[in-house]
Amino acid sequence: MAKAASKNSKIKDTKAAADAKNWTKVIRAVRSAKSGAYTFKESIVHKDKIKEHLGQ
């Protein structure tokens, strides 16, 4: 017989889930002055500040 799912596992923090959708992972390619090779810098940025972050 299968176990019944507990009520606690079904309850989600809806406010945290809604807030998480406002953040975006930004990946930038940065060229090394020494070798000329590209490296990638990853950062988590609020969706309203993406252009400011990429302008740096």
C-alpha positions in Angstrom: 0.0 0.0 0.0 1.4 3.4 -0.9 2.0 6.1 1.6 -0.4 9.1 1.6 1.3 12.4 0.9 1.4 14.7 4.0 -0.4 18.0 3.9 2.8 19.9 4.7 4.5 18.8 1.4 1.6 20.2 -0.6 1.7 23.7 1.0 4.0 26.1 -0.9 5.2 29.5 0.0 3.5 31.4 -2.8 5.0 34.7 -1.9 8.5 33.3 -2.2 7.7 31.7 -5.5 6.3 34.9 -6.9 9.3 36.9 -5.8 11.7 34.3 -7.4 10.2 35.0 -10.8 11.6 38.6 -10.6 15.2 37.4 -10.7 17.2 36.4 -13.8 20.5 34.6 -14.4 22.8 36.8 -16.6 25.7 35.2 -18.3 28.4 37.6 -19.8 31.3 36.6 -22.1 34.4 38.5 -20.9 37.5 38.4 -23.0 40.8 38.0 -21.2 43.4 40.7 -22.1 46.3 38.3 -21.4 45.3 35.3 -23.6 42.4 36.6 -25.7 40.2 33.7 -24.6 36.7 34.2 -23.4 35.5 33.4 -19.9 31.9 33.5 -18.7 30.7 35.4 -15.7 27.4 34.4 -14.2 25.3 36.5 -11.8 21.7 36.6 -10.5 20.2 40.1 -11.2 16.7 41.5 -10.5 14.8 41.8 -13.8 14.5 45.6 -13.5 18.3 46.1 -13.3 19.5 43.8 -16.2 20.4 46.7 -18.5 22.3 48.5 -15.8 24.3 45.3 -15.1 25.1 44.7 -18.7 26.2 48.3 -19.2 29.0 47.9 -16.7 
